[in-house]
Amino acid sequence: MSEIKNYNIFALRGDTEVSDAEVCESLGLNPNLANTPELNEAAIRKMHRENYDGYIKQGMSDTDALTKADNLSSNTRKEIRNLLSK
């Protein structure tokens, strides 16, 4: 029997307590994304929207909020690519 692989960023960092199914549930993502590498991109897109909205609510300009959300998403993508390559 093969082991189920979790692809969420926490699991890739070594956290064995957070499953892909939990990430899907907590972010409201399609549960079919669990245990697939596509989970991360969906999570990044969801968090980008939430981060952007949060920055706007904090009073940031549209441009600054978008830049900050874009940078966080880009850095997270880079980290995930690096973790997956190990």
C-alpha positions in Angstrom: 0.0 0.0 0.0 1.5 3.4 -1.0 1.7 6.3 1.4 -0.5 9.3 0.6 1.7 12.3 -0.2 0.8 15.7 1.2 1.9 18.6 -1.0 0.8 21.6 1.2 3.6 24.0 2.1 3.5 23.0 5.7 4.1 19.3 4.9 6.8 20.3 2.4 8.5 22.1 5.2 8.4 19.0 7.3 5.2 19.4 9.4 3.6 16.0 9.5 0.5 17.2 11.3 -1.1 19.2 8.5 -2.8 17.3 5.8 -3.8 18.5 2.3 -7.4 17.7 3.2 -7.2 20.1 6.2 -5.7 22.8 4.0 -8.5 22.4 1.4 -11.1 22.6 4.2 -9.6 25.6 6.0 -9.3 27.6 2.7 -12.5 26.4 1.2 -10.7 24.7 -1.7 -12.0 21.9 -3.9 -11.2 18.7 -1.9 -10.1 17.0 -5.1 -6.9 19.2 -4.9 -5.8 17.3 -1.9 -2.7 15.2 -2.4 -1.9 16.9 -5.7 0.8 19.5 -6.4 -2.0 21.7 -7.8 -3.2 22.3 -4.2 -0.4 24.9 -3.7 -1.3 27.1 -6.6 -5.0 27.1 -5.6 -4.0 28.0 -2.1 -1.7 30.8 -3.3 -4.4 32.3 -5.5 -6.9 32.1 -2.6 -4.4 33.7 -0.1 -3.5 36.4 -2.7 -7.1 37.5 -2.8 -7.4 37.5 1.0 -4.1 39.3 1.4 -5.1 42.0 -1.1 -8.5 42.5 0.5 -6.9 42.7 3.9 -4.4 45.3 2.8 -7.1 47.4 1.2 -9.1 47.2 4.5 -5.9 48.4 6.3 -6.0 51.5 4.1 -3.3 50.6 1.6 -3.6 52.0 -1.9 -4.8 49.6 -4.6 -1.3 49.6 -6.2 0.5 49.0 -2.9 -1.9 46.3 -1.9 -1.5 44.5 -5.2 2.3 44.8 -5.2 2.5 43.4 -1.7 0.1 40.5 -2.4 1.9 39.8 -5.6 5.3 39.7 -3.8 4.0 37.3 -1.1 2.6 35.0 -3.8 5.8 35.1 -5.8 7.9 34.3 -2.8 5.6 31.4 -1.8 5.8 30.0 -5.3 9.6 30.1 -5.2 9.7 28.4 -1.8 7.4 25.6 -3.0 9.4 25.0 -6.2 12.5 24.8 -4.1 10.9 22.4 -1.6 9.5 20.2 -4.3 12.9 19.9 -6.0 14.4 18.3 -2.9 
